[in-house]
Amino acid sequence: MNRLQAIRPFGQRIWLDNLSRELLASGELARLLEEDGIAGVTSNPAIFHKAISTDPRYRDELAQLKANPALSAEQRYETLVIADIQAACDLNLAQYRATGGGDGYVSLEVSPELSRDEAGTLAAARRLWAAIDRPNAMIKIPATAEGIVAFRQLTAEGVNVNITLLFSLRQVEAVWDAYIAGLTARHAAGQPLGQIKAVASFFLSRVDSLLDAQLPAELQGKVAVALSRVAYQRYLARFHGAEFAALKAAGARAQFLLWASTGTKNKAYSDVLYVESLIGDETVNTVPDATLALFRDHGQAAATLTQQVDAAAATLAAAQAAGVDFDAVGEQLQQDGLVLFEKAFAELLQLTA
């Protein structure tokens, strides 16, 4: 068992934060699933921009799509990447089936331009879900106020969702409220719950990158991990408590926290900080290639997520005493993230225009 495989016994699943035709065609993704125990895949506009702009395997199909003037740039993009998502889903289907739908998911994001458009998000999510047509697909939508309302409806409709760009405890709680409300509505309508899977993507390194300059040295590089550990305690209380008991008995799955933005940006910190520190049951960590390689080389697997919980709460209290408004920070970072995703999406559509 290699170091990445050693994480699995602690109940966490590692997903790869990357996808391209090269990964699929070369057999590299299959190797990662087999040798490293990778249990899913996430994508975003920046990932697909890099793939389409650098991988020659897209060239001929893109030329054919551009020859059809009836297709928009976004339709060409979706045609290209839906094929990749389907192939990745098929590659992950065996573990999806073996785990009864617990593992093996692949995420595709709706257009970031729809982040403040509830109806547009719903329409795009439904369209992509139908086009991919795989039980282990996930539709990725941002956790804006409009996105959260759409998420509730999509859950009621039985669509798997990766709700993303979460940076604060308030945002996470709002997402869980929507998930439980969506499941409750679906259950009341007599619809089955057991096949629905959703994750809440909580972003880490960007929190420390923003706050370190505002904090005393003893708090720097500690807030994101502390936030995550406190969020996990809230997860346990909500999904292993009385509130969720009836839905759980009806077959519903808890909405796992997914640690995102887990590549260490500050070179003064451990290069596997956001993997080693947050290993725990019923969680996912979506890891970029570079961080995956680093953990494979020297990462240490242990049940760290439930360690020093009191210290985590104290860290957050000290940060607040130093002037940090976590709700405001969450809103700022989410907006910054949306701007970055919109920029990447616009650049992506330039490739397919």
LUMVEX-703380 format. One record per residue: x, y, z of N, C-alpha, C in turn. Coordinates in pm, whole numbers, always signed. Atoms other than C-alpha are relative to their C-alpha. Layout:
BEGIN
((X, Y, Z), (X, Y, Z), (X, Y, Z)) ...
END
This chain:
BEGIN
((+84, -120, +0), (+0, +0, +0), (+88, +125, +0)) ((-79, -123, +1), (+146, +337, -102), (-62, +104, +94)) ((+43, -100, -98), (+103, +657, +100), (-141, +52, -28)) ((+134, -45, +33), (-209, +766, -88), (-103, -107, +34)) ((+90, +109, -35), (-371, +426, -50), (-21, -9, +151)) ((+9, +10, -146), (-299, +449, +323), (-104, +95, +59)) ((+104, -91, -49), (-555, +731, +352), (-135, -70, +8)) ((+132, +62, +13), (-847, +508, +255), (-52, -66, +129)) ((+52, +62, -123), (-869, +307, +582), (-54, +99, +103)) ((+50, -102, -92), (-935, +634, +765), (-133, +59, -47)) ((+133, -38, +44), (-1257, +677, +566), (-6, +117, -95)) ((-3, -111, +96), (-1146, +960, +339), (+27, -53, -140)) ((-26, +33, +140), (-1149, +942, -38), (+74, +115, -67)) ((-76, -99, +76), (-902, +1121, -263), (-53, +3, -142)) ((+41, -21, +138), (-1032, +1265, -588), (+109, +79, -71)) ((-97, -73, +81), (-812, +1394, -867), (-62, +129, -51)) ((+49, -130, +49), (-854, +1764, -946), (+62, +28, -136)) ((-55, -15, +135), (-773, +1726, -1314), (-72, -97, -93)) ((+53, +90, +102), (-908, +1576, -1637), (+41, +51, -137)) ((-33, -33, +139), (-793, +1568, -1998), (-5, -129, -81)) ((-3, +119, +85), (-795, +1334, -2294), (+134, -73, +11)) ((-130, +65, -20), (-427, +1271, -2237), (-5, -92, +121)) ((+14, +84, -119), (-504, +1141, -1888), (-81, -125, -30)) ((+86, +113, +34), (-774, +918, -2032), (+68, -94, -99)) ((-54, +84, +108), (-600, +796, -2348), (+131, -68, +37)) ((-130, +56, -37), (-259, +737, -2191), (-10, -113, +102)) ((+15, +97, -107), (-401, +514, -1921), (+41, +53, +136)) ((-46, -56, -127), (-272, +751, -1652), (-113, +8, +103)) ((+111, -6, -95), (-615, +804, -1497), (-33, -140, +51)) ((+25, +138, -43), (-674, +429, -1490), (+106, -45, +100)) ((-107, +37, -93), (-336, +386, -1318), (-21, +66, +135)) ((+24, -70, -125), (-421, +648, -1058), (-113, -66, +80)) ((+108, +70, -67), (-745, +468, -981), (+49, -131, +61)) ((-45, +133, -42), (-572, +133, -953), (+109, +6, +106)) ((-118, +3, -86), (-243, +216, -784), (-10, +96, +120)) ((+6, -100, -106), (-325, +526, -577), (-134, +3, +72)) ((+130, +1, -65), (-685, +450, -488), (-82, +124, -22)) ((+81, -119, +31), (-820, +766, -650), (-145, -44, -18)) ((+139, +43, -6), (-1196, +753, -600), (-97, +94, -71)) ((+86, -92, +71), (-1327, +1033, -822), (+83, +107, -69)) ((-67, -101, +81), (-1245, +1326, -1048), (-82, +129, +5)) ((+67, -129, +13), (-1325, +1697, -1045), (+63, +79, -115)) ((-49, -86, +109), (-1292, +1952, -1325), (-53, +140, +22)) ((+48, -138, -1), (-1335, +2325, -1374), (+45, +67, -129)) ((-37, -65, +127), (-1298, +2579, -1657), (+150, +14, -20)) ((-145, -15, +14), (-929, +2637, -1585), (+65, -131, -41)) ((-54, +133, +35), (-858, +2262, -1604), (-26, -29, -147)) ((+30, +31, +140), (-1035, +2229, -1938), (+65, +99, -97)) ((-75, -94, +86), (-874, +2545, -2076), (+141, -53, -24)) ((-134, +56, +15), (-534, +2391, -2011), (-2, -123, -89)) ((+6, +124, +77), (-640, +2057, -2155), (-21, +28, -149)) ((+33, -24, +140), (-793, +2190, -2477), (+109, +79, -71)) ((-104, -83, +62), (-513, +2442, -2538), (+133, -74, -17)) ((-131, +68, +6), (-229, +2192, -2489), (-7, -143, -52)) ((+10, +141, +39), (-362, +1845, -2578), (-43, -10, -146)) ((+35, +6, +142), (-356, +1777, -2955), (-117, -94, -31)) ((+110, +93, +23), (-621, +1509, -2914), (-134, +71, -23)) ((+123, -77, +22), (-887, +1782, -2918), (-6, +66, -138)) ((-13, -89, +116), (-766, +1944, -3238), (-97, -34, -113)) ((+82, +37, +115), (-947, +1747, -3507), (-149, +16, +28)) ((+141, -12, -34), (-1280, +1731, -3328), (-41, +146, +11)) ((+31, -142, -12), (-1265, +2101, -3247), (-11, +65, -137)) ((+7, -54, +136), (-1196, +2182, -3612), (-133, -37, -67)) ((+128, +42, +56), (-1503, +1981, -3713), (-115, +78, +63)) ((+105, -75, -67), (-1715, +2157, -3454), (-3, +145, -46)) ((-6, -138, +47), (-1595, +2498, -3569), (-53, +15, -142)) ((+51, -4, +137), (-1698, +2408, -3922), (-152, +8, -3)) ((+146, -9, -9), (-2059, +2406, -3802), (-38, +134, +60)) ((+30, -135, -52), (-2171, +2770, -3773), (-123, +4, +88)) ((+120, +1, -82), (-2494, +2666, -3602), (+31, -19, +149)) ((-40, +25, -139), (-2299, +2579, -3284), (+65, +123, +60)) ((-65, -108, -73), (-2206, +2842, -3029), (+132, -50, +58)) ((-126, +39, -63), (-1865, +2846, -2862), (-25, -88, +122)) ((+30, +80, -118), (-2025, +2710, -2546), (-49, -139, -37)) ((+45, +131, +45), (-2196, +2428, -2735), (+118, -86, -48)) ((-119, +75, +43), (-1864, +2331, -2892), (+79, -49, +121)) ((-71, +37, -122), (-1697, +2335, -2552), (-69, -118, +69)) ((+71, +107, -69), (-1969, +2120, -2398), (+11, -132, -74)) ((-14, +123, +77), (-1950, +1870, -2682), (+135, -66, +26)) ((-133, +54, -26), (-1577, +1830, -2626), (+11, -62, +138)) ((-28, +45, -136), (-1581, +1798, -2251), (-99, -103, +52)) ((+94, +103, -43), (-1896, +1593, -2206), (+51, -138, -37)) ((-60, +129, +38), (-1720, +1316, -2396), (+106, -43, +101)) ((-102, +31, -101), (-1433, +1337, -2147), (-64, -41, +133)) ((+69, +32, -125), (-1669, +1337, -1848), (-62, -139, -9)) ((+59, +133, +17), (-1851, +1033, -1987), (+106, -109, +8)) ((-107, +99, -3), (-1525, +848, -2040), (+54, -19, +141)) ((-47, +9, -138), (-1408, +929, -1688), (-104, -69, +89)) ((+106, +69, -74), (-1745, +821, -1547), (+4, -150, -26)) ((-5, +142, +34), (-1718, +492, -1732), (+119, -68, +66)) ((-120, +54, -63), (-1368, +440, -1598), (-21, -19, +150)) ((+27, +5, -144), (-1497, +502, -1245), (-122, -85, +34)) ((+128, +67, -26), (-1814, +297, -1286), (+15, -125, +86)) ((-18, +124, -78), (-1671, -24, -1139), (+3, +30, +149)) ((-4, -29, -143), (-1590, +140, -807), (-129, +64, +47)) ((+132, -52, -34), (-1919, +328, -813), (-94, -115, +36)) ((+87, +115, -25), (-2100, -5, -834), (+47, -80, +121)) ((-54, +81, -110), (-1868, -184, -591), (-28, +62, +136)) ((+24, -69, -127), (-1932, +80, -324), (-146, +42, +16)) ((+141, -35, -10), (-2306, +105, -383), (-28, +147, -22)) ((+17, -142, +28), (-2270, +456, -518), (+73, +91, +96)) ((-76, -83, -93), (-2031, +575, -250), (+115, +73, -64)) ((-119, -55, +64), (-1730, +638, -475), (-20, +6, -151)) ((-5, +8, +145), (-1644, +695, -838), (-70, +111, -75)) ((+72, -110, +63), (-1792, +1037, -917), (+92, +91, -82)) ((-73, -92, +87), (-1686, +1284, -1187), (-84, +127, -14)) ((+74, -128, -4), (-1781, +1655, -1169), (+24, +84, -125)) ((-7, -99, +107), (-1857, +1899, -1451), (-76, +124, +44)) ((+54, -127, -51), (-1926, +2265, -1377), (-90, +69, -101)) ((+81, -86, +85), (-2207, +2478, -1514), (+79, +129, -27)) ((-68, -124, +33), (-2103, +2806, -1672), (+5, +94, +121)) ((-9, -96, -110), (-1972, +3048, -1407), (-78, +128, -26)) ((+78, -118, +33), (-2160, +3319, -1591), (-142, -6, +58)) ((+134, +20, -54), (-2478, +3173, -1436), (-4, +8, +152)) ((-10, +9, -146), (-2363, +3217, -1076), (-107, +77, +73)) ((+106, -79, -63), (-2632, +3477, -1001), (-134, -20, -70)) ((+119, +28, +81), (-2898, +3320, -1223), (-55, -136, +41)) ((+56, +127, -50), (-3108, +3058, -1044), (-61, -83, -113)) ((+67, +73, +107), (-3319, +2966, -1346), (+101, -51, -103)) ((-102, +42, +95), (-3018, +2957, -1576), (+83, -115, +53)) ((-75, +109, -61), (-2827, +2737, -1333), (-79, -130, -4)) ((+85, +118, +5), (-3119, +2496, -1309), (-6, -58, -141)) ((+10, +47, +138), (-3156, +2477, -1687), (+131, -64, -46)) ((-130, +53, +42), (-2783, +2424, -1743), (+30, -132, +71)) ((-27, +123, -75), (-2754, +2162, -1468), (-84, -115, -53)) ((+86, +106, +56), (-3050, +1967, -1604), (+50, -45, -137)) ((-48, +34, +134), (-2912, +1985, -1958), (+127, -84, +6)) ((-126, +74, -10), (-2564, +1867, -1858), (-21, -137, +62)) ((+30, +129, -64), (-2701, +1593, -1632), (-58, -98, -103)) ((+61, +87, +101), (-2913, +1457, -1918), (+100, -36, -109)) ((-96, +25, +108), (-2632, +1491, -2173), (+107, -100, +43)) ((-102, +95, -49), (-2374, +1308, -1959), (-62, -138, +16)) ((+77, +124, -10), (-2631, +1041, -1875), (+79, -113, +67)) ((-74, +99, -77), (-2420, +860, -1618), (-42, +14, +147)) ((+45, -11, -140), (-2530, +774, -1261), (+106, +57, +93)) ((-110, -47, -85), (-2186, +870, -1124), (+55, +135, -46)) ((-35, -139, +31), (-2177, +1218, -1276), (-44, +90, +114)) ((+41, -105, -91), (-2195, +1527, -1058), (+1, +132, -75)) ((+4, -132, +59), (-2298, +1872, -1168), (+49, +99, +106)) ((-67, -91, -92), (-2086, +2142, -1009), (-62, +139, -14)) ((+58, -135, +3), (-2255, +2470, -915), (+54, +80, +118)) ((-55, -83, -109), (-2133, +2764, -704), (-103, +25, +109)) ((+87, -17, -116), (-2274, +2824, -357), (-38, +146, +23)) ((+62, -132, -14), (-2411, +3171, -428), (-142, -20, +55)) ((+138, +12, -48), (-2756, +3248, -288), (-87, -66, -106)) ((+79, +57, +109), (-2903, +3164, -630), (+37, -146, -24)) ((-45, +137, +19), (-2691, +2852, -663), (-52, -94, +108)) ((+50, +83, -110), (-2802, +2723, -323), (-148, -32, -20)) ((+142, +28, +28), (-3170, +2759, -418), (-11, -103, -112)) ((+0, +97, +110), (-3099, +2574, -743), (+41, -138, +51)) ((-46, +126, -57), (-2914, +2307, -545), (-112, -73, +73)) ((+113, +63, -70), (-3217, +2245, -327), (-93, -67, -101)) ((+91, +56, +100), (-3433, +2192, -636), (+61, -119, -72)) ((-66, +110, +69), (-3180, +1972, -810), (+6, -125, +88)) ((+2, +114, -93), (-3154, +1754, -500), (-138, -65, +1)) ((+136, +53, +3), (-3532, +1717, -499), (-26, -77, -128)) ((+18, +68, +128), (-3507, +1610, -864), (+89, -122, -16)) ((-86, +118, +8), (-3240, +1349, -794), (+128, +19, -77)) ((-125, -29, +70), (-2942, +1522, -956), (+115, +5, +101)) ((-119, -6, -85), (-2599, +1465, -800), (+69, +135, -18)) ((-58, -135, +7), (-2438, +1800, -714), (+125, +10, +85)) ((-119, -46, -72), (-2093, +1917, -614), (-15, +151, +12)) ((+19, -145, -17), (-2167, +2259, -467), (+129, +60, +52)) ((-139, -40, -11), (-1852, +2462, -473), (+15, +147, +43)) ((-35, -136, -43), (-1677, +2783, -365), (-59, +33, +137)) ((+37, -24, -139), (-1751, +2749, +5), (+124, +42, +78)) ((-114, -55, -74), (-1527, +2953, +235), (-31, +30, +146)) ((+36, -35, -137), (-1719, +3004, +559), (-96, -103, +57)) ((+93, +90, -67), (-1916, +2808, +815), (-145, +37, -32)) ((+137, -42, +34), (-2225, +3015, +736), (-40, -54, -137)) ((+30, +52, +133), (-2204, +2917, +369), (-22, -150, +3)) ((+15, +145, -9), (-2159, +2549, +456), (-134, -37, +63)) ((+127, +29, -65), (-2457, +2551, +691), (-118, +27, -94)) ((+107, -31, +96), (-2674, +2714, +422), (-13, -109, -105)) ((+1, +110, +98), (-2576, +2441, +177), (-63, -124, +61)) ((+60, +117, -65), (-2663, +2168, +427), (-150, +19, +20)) ((+143, -28, -12), (-2998, +2337, +493), (-71, -32, -132)) ((+61, +21, +131), (-3072, +2328, +120), (-5, -148, -36)) ((-5, +143, +31), (-2964, +1965, +84), (-108, -76, +76)) ((+99, +69, -82), (-3182, +1847, +372), (-141, +37, -46)) ((+132, -42, +50), (-3476, +2053, +241), (-33, -69, -132)) ((+22, +68, +127), (-3432, +1905, -106), (-33, -147, +18)) ((+28, +141, -28), (-3420, +1550, +28), (-138, -17, +63)) ((+130, +8, -66), (-3723, +1617, +247), (-112, +13, -101)) ((+102, -18, +104), (-3922, +1742, -52), (-8, -124, -89)) ((+0, +120, +85), (-3817, +1442, -258), (-65, -118, +73)) ((+58, +109, -79), (-3909, +1200, +19), (-151, +17, +12)) ((+143, -26, -11), (-4247, +1366, +64), (-74, -31, -129)) ((+60, +30, +130), (-4311, +1316, -308), (+5, -149, -33)) ((-5, +145, +20), (-4249, +944, -267), (+113, -47, -90)) ((-112, +34, +86), (-3923, +948, -461), (+115, -62, +82)) ((-110, +65, -73), (-3622, +730, -366), (+114, +97, +28)) ((-108, -88, -42), (-3328, +889, -187), (+138, -62, -15)) ((-127, +69, -15), (-3055, +627, -194), (+101, +23, -110)) ((-95, -17, +110), (-2903, +707, -534), (+58, +141, -7)) ((-45, -139, +8), (-2844, +1077, -461), (+130, +17, +79)) ((-129, -30, -65), (-2490, +1190, -381), (+29, +148, -20)) ((-39, -141, +9), (-2382, +1546, -303), (+119, +23, +91)) ((-113, -40, -84), (-2064, +1701, -168), (+2, +153, +10)) ((-13, -144, -24), (-1988, +2046, -26), (+148, +35, -4)) ((-142, -28, +23), (-1655, +2180, -157), (+45, +124, +78)) ((-49, -104, -91), (-1483, +2383, +114), (+145, +32, -38)) ((-130, -40, +53), (-1182, +2581, -14), (+92, +44, +113)) ((-89, -15, -115), (-875, +2597, +207), (+113, +101, -20)) ((-122, -79, +7), (-550, +2752, +88), (-28, +148, -24)) ((+32, -140, +27), (-720, +3070, -33), (-34, +75, +128)) ((+33, -63, -129), (-841, +3136, +322), (+129, +48, +67)) ((-126, -40, -63), (-488, +3135, +462), (+72, +107, -81)) ((-68, -99, +84), (-353, +3330, +165), (-55, +140, +23)) ((+60, -132, -24), (-600, +3611, +233), (+28, +50, +142)) ((+0, -45, -139), (-583, +3617, +612), (+138, +14, +63)) ((-131, -2, -66), (-214, +3562, +688), (+54, +142, +22)) ((-52, -137, -12), (-130, +3928, +625), (-69, +79, +111)) ((+76, -72, -102), (-394, +4034, +880), (+23, -55, +140)) ((-5, +73, -126), (-295, +3794, +1156), (+140, +0, +61)) ((-132, +16, -63), (-15, +3764, +1411), (+64, -132, -41)) ((-76, +114, +51), (+254, +3510, +1333), (-52, -133, +54)) ((+40, +128, -60), (+119, +3247, +1572), (-130, -56, -58)) ((+123, +47, +62), (-208, +3227, +1376), (+14, -25, -150)) ((-16, +11, +144), (-70, +3233, +1024), (+13, -147, -42)) ((-3, +136, +52), (-124, +2917, +822), (-81, -100, +80)) ((+75, +90, -87), (-361, +2776, +1084), (-152, +14, -13)) ((+143, -29, -3), (-701, +2927, +1014), (-79, -96, -90)) ((+76, +87, +92), (-808, +2714, +713), (-19, -139, +60)) ((+11, +131, -63), (-734, +2390, +894), (-96, +7, +119)) ((+91, -16, -114), (-910, +2519, +1206), (-146, +10, -45)) ((+135, -12, +54), (-1216, +2619, +1003), (-52, -136, -45)) ((+42, +130, +51), (-1225, +2276, +843), (-33, -96, +113)) ((+26, +90, -113), (-1203, +2092, +1174), (-129, +38, +73)) ((+125, -44, -61), (-1484, +2301, +1320), (-118, -34, -91)) ((+106, +36, +95), (-1692, +2250, +1004), (-32, -149, +9)) ((+22, +144, -9), (-1644, +1875, +1038), (-77, -37, +125)) ((+77, +25, -121), (-1772, +1880, +1395), (-147, +35, -22)) ((+139, -37, +32), (-2082, +2057, +1268), (-63, -103, -94)) ((+49, +108, +88), (-2114, +1795, +994), (-45, -120, +83)) ((+34, +115, -82), (-2110, +1518, +1252), (-129, +24, +78)) ((+120, -31, -78), (-2373, +1693, +1462), (-126, -4, -87)) ((+119, -8, +86), (-2607, +1746, +1167), (-36, -134, -62)) ((+31, +120, +77), (-2575, +1421, +976), (+6, -128, +80)) ((+4, +117, -87), (-2528, +1184, +1267), (-85, +28, +124)) ((+88, -36, -110), (-2787, +1347, +1488), (-146, -19, -37)) ((+143, +22, +17), (-3163, +1356, +1520), (-56, +66, -126)) ((+53, -75, +115), (-3214, +1610, +1240), (-5, -84, -127)) ((-12, +75, +125), (-3105, +1369, +967), (-47, -145, +14)) ((+26, +142, -27), (-3216, +1043, +1128), (-109, -59, -89)) ((+110, +55, +80), (-3545, +1000, +942), (+38, -13, -147)) ((-45, +8, +139), (-3393, +1079, +603), (+102, -113, -17)) ((-98, +109, +5), (-3103, +844, +676), (-69, -135, +0)) ((+75, +124, -5), (-3348, +569, +764), (-71, -30, -132)) ((+64, +15, +131), (-3516, +631, +427), (+101, -22, -112)) ((-103, +31, +100), (-3183, +572, +250), (+86, +116, -42)) ((-76, -118, +43), (-3044, +925, +221), (+144, -8, +47)) ((-141, -10, -33), (-2670, +983, +219), (+29, +138, +59)) ((-46, -128, -51), (-2501, +1255, +421), (+73, +76, -111)) ((-76, -82, +96), (-2351, +1545, +226), (+139, +23, +57)) ((-137, -6, -49), (-1979, +1497, +279), (+62, +137, -29)) ((-89, -111, +29), (-1740, +1786, +310), (+109, -47, -94)) ((-108, +25, +95), (-1492, +1798, +23), (+102, +112, +15)) ((-105, -101, -14), (-1163, +1976, +86), (+54, +34, -138)) ((-44, -47, +132), (-1072, +2183, -220), (+107, +107, +19)) ((-110, -95, -5), (-790, +2424, -306), (+105, -47, +101)) ((-87, +64, -99), (-555, +2187, -124), (+148, -1, -39)) ((-141, -22, +30), (-231, +2277, -299), (+53, +113, +86)) ((-54, -103, -90), (-14, +2472, -55), (+60, +114, -81)) ((-48, -115, +76), (+46, +2824, -187), (+119, +69, +68)) ((-110, -63, -73), (+281, +2950, +87), (+113, -100, +18)) ((-113, +93, -3), (+622, +2787, +52), (+56, -20, +141)) ((-47, +16, -138), (+685, +2837, +425), (-73, -113, +71)) ((+80, +105, -63), (+421, +2572, +503), (+30, -135, -64)) ((-13, +135, +56), (+427, +2198, +453), (-69, -8, -135)) ((+60, +10, +134), (+361, +2114, +89), (-116, -100, -5)) ((+117, +90, -8), (+102, +1857, +203), (-89, +39, +119)) ((+72, -47, -118), (-51, +2070, +480), (-148, -30, -6)) ((+145, +10, +10), (-407, +2059, +349), (-49, -140, -36)) ((+37, +141, +11), (-400, +1684, +297), (+25, -69, +134)) ((-35, +68, -125), (-218, +1558, +606), (-87, +42, +118)) ((+68, -54, -118), (-410, +1781, +848), (-148, -31, +7)) ((+146, +7, +8), (-762, +1691, +738), (-49, -136, -46)) ((+39, +136, +36), (-786, +1314, +703), (-101, -50, +103)) ((+104, +47, -91), (-1110, +1184, +848), (-112, -70, -74)) ((+108, +80, +56), (-1409, +960, +790), (-106, +88, -65)) ((+109, -67, +71), (-1683, +1061, +547), (+41, +137, -52)) ((-46, -123, +66), (-1478, +1330, +373), (+66, -36, -131)) ((-69, +13, +128), (-1326, +1383, +31), (+106, +109, -5)) ((-99, -103, +27), (-1006, +1566, -61), (+29, -5, -149)) ((-28, -3, +143), (-976, +1674, -423), (+135, +67, -21)) ((-142, -34, -5), (-606, +1701, -498), (+56, +21, -141)) ((-65, -19, +130), (-416, +1852, -793), (+119, -94, -16)) ((-106, +97, +30), (-149, +1641, -964), (+126, +22, +83)) ((-126, -27, -69), (+146, +1815, -801), (-8, -40, +147)) ((+17, +35, -141), (+11, +1774, -447), (-15, -150, +17)) ((+12, +146, -2), (-82, +1414, -524), (+139, -65, -1)) ((-136, +55, +8), (+279, +1344, -620), (+79, +25, +128)) ((-71, -31, -123), (+409, +1517, -309), (-44, -90, +114)) ((+47, +87, -107), (+188, +1316, -77), (+45, -143, -25)) ((-48, +135, +33), (+277, +996, -259), (+146, -17, +42)) ((-142, +6, -32), (+641, +1081, -193), (+27, +1, +150)) ((-37, -14, -141), (+637, +1184, +173), (-117, +33, +94)) ((+113, -27, -88), (+284, +1233, +308), (-21, -109, +103)) ((+27, +94, -108), (+178, +1068, +632), (-151, -8, +24)) ((+143, +20, -20), (-170, +920, +666), (-29, -30, +147)) ((+44, +21, -137), (-336, +945, +1007), (-135, +67, +17)) ((+132, -58, -25), (-677, +1032, +1151), (+17, +136, +67)) ((-36, -131, -52), (-598, +1402, +1190), (-117, +97, +13)) ((+108, -98, +8), (-932, +1571, +1124), (-66, +25, +136)) ((+64, -15, -130), (-1063, +1511, +1475), (+100, +31, +111)) ((-101, -38, -99), (-740, +1610, +1649), (-11, +149, +33)) ((-13, -139, -43), (-709, +1933, +1849), (-122, +86, -38)) ((+123, -72, +35), (-1071, +2034, +1797), (-17, +125, +87)) ((+9, -117, -88), (-1067, +2264, +2100), (+98, +108, -43)) ((-100, -96, +47), (-750, +2426, +1971), (-46, +68, -128)) ((+53, -60, +123), (-920, +2480, +1634), (-101, +110, +32)) ((+98, -102, -40), (-1208, +2664, +1799), (+70, +121, +60)) ((-75, -110, -60), (-958, +2870, +1997), (+72, +84, -106)) ((-65, -71, +110), (-771, +2960, +1677), (-99, +94, -69)) ((+101, -85, +64), (-1092, +3091, +1519), (-38, +116, +90)) ((+33, -107, -94), (-1175, +3288, +1832), (+110, +105, +5)) ((-113, -94, -2), (-827, +3442, +1834), (+3, +82, -128)) ((+4, -74, +126), (-860, +3534, +1466), (-110, +105, +2)) ((+107, -98, -13), (-1193, +3702, +1537), (+41, +115, +91)) ((-46, -104, -91), (-1038, +3888, +1826), (+101, +92, -68)) ((-96, -80, +76), (-770, +4006, +1581), (-67, +79, -111)) ((+72, -82, +96), (-1043, +4156, +1363), (-56, -72, -121)) ((+50, +74, +116), (-1136, +3877, +1121), (-150, -21, +10)) ((+144, +26, +13), (-1502, +3869, +1015), (-14, -116, -98)) ((-4, +118, +85), (-1535, +3515, +882), (-111, -1, -104)) ((+107, -6, +99), (-1870, +3574, +712), (+39, +93, -115)) ((-43, -93, +105), (-1730, +3875, +525), (+113, -59, -83)) ((-110, +66, +71), (-1416, +3682, +437), (-55, -104, -97)) ((+60, +100, +87), (-1629, +3400, +299), (-62, +60, -124)) ((+63, -66, +115), (-1826, +3638, +77), (+106, +56, -95)) ((-105, -56, +85), (-1511, +3810, -47), (+70, -108, -81)) ((-72, +107, +69), (-1333, +3486, -130), (-89, -68, -104)) ((+89, +59, +100), (-1639, +3345, -304), (-9, +90, -123)) ((+6, -92, +113), (-1667, +3656, -518), (+130, -2, -79)) ((-129, +9, +68), (-1296, +3645, -596), (+10, -128, -82)) ((-3, +128, +71), (-1331, +3279, -691), (-87, +2, -125)) ((+88, -11, +117), (-1622, +3354, -921), (+66, +80, -112)) ((-70, -81, +100), (-1419, +3623, -1097), (+106, -84, -72)) ((-103, +86, +60), (-1135, +3376, -1153), (-61, -105, -92)) ((+66, +102, +82), (-1372, +3107, -1283), (-61, +61, -126)) ((+57, -66, +117), (-1549, +3354, -1512), (+108, +35, -102)) ((-112, -32, +89), (-1215, +3467, -1654), (+48, -125, -73)) ((-45, +125, +61), (-1107, +3107, -1713), (-101, -50, -102)) ((+105, +47, +93), (-1441, +3028, -1878), (-1, +83, -126)) ((-5, -86, +117), (-1420, +3330, -2107), (+120, -36, -90)) ((-118, +40, +77), (-1070, +3226, -2212), (-21, -135, -66)) ((+32, +131, +56), (-1195, +2873, -2266), (-86, +14, -125)) ((+89, -17, +114), (-1471, +2991, -2497), (+70, +67, -119)) ((-80, -55, +110), (-1215, +3188, -2698), (+64, -112, -82)) ((-61, +114, +71), (-1056, +2852, -2785), (-98, -67, -92)) ((+100, +72, +78), (-1384, +2715, -2918), (-84, +92, -88)) ((+77, -95, +80), (-1515, +3032, -3083), (+29, -17, -148)) 
END
